Amino acid sequence: MDKNLKVFAAELIGTAVLMIGGPGSAILAAKGIGGALGVALAFGFSLMILAYAIGGISGCHINPAVSIGMWIARRIKTAELVYYIVAQLVGAFLGGLIIWIIAPWIPSSVMEKIPSTTKPRWLTDEYATNFFTSVCTIATNAPYTIPITASVARSGVNWNDA
């Protein structure tokens, strides 16, 4: 199988799994798993599992900000960046679709609770934080470090904001 196709499949599946494990746990089971701490742990464990499962195939970026950080650091080529980002967008859509199929009431009940002024804030926060954690991870130059390691550690940092 072509390397780019393997990367595409790994990132697509990984991003979909992260969507189900992270936002899915927040939307569907936050109260049942201990609130914000449980959701943060769900994110962290999802990332850890994915790092082991697809890290050797694609590096387990599963976030366009991480892929762009790797591209800026010249760890991936421009053509590969396109595969990563398209796969991540499709994977995020599929993961969200799966959550919506499980609980079709989500868009109206959850999105109404988020004030419109905070939507750009949390989106920007997520991308900026992941971008900088990937830059920090690259800066360590440890041969065993994979890009997602810092994100796994960071997954619990903002849990009080949830």
Secondary structure as UniProt FT lines:
FT   HELIX           3..21
FT   HELIX           23..29
FT   TURN            30..35
FT   HELIX           36..58
FT   HELIX           64..72
FT   TURN            73..74
FT   HELIX           78..102
FT   TURN            104..105
FT   HELIX           106..111
FT   TURN            112..113
FT   TURN            116..118
FT   HELIX           119..140
FT   TURN            143..144
FT   HELIX           148..154
FT   TURN            155..158
FT   HELIX           159..161
//
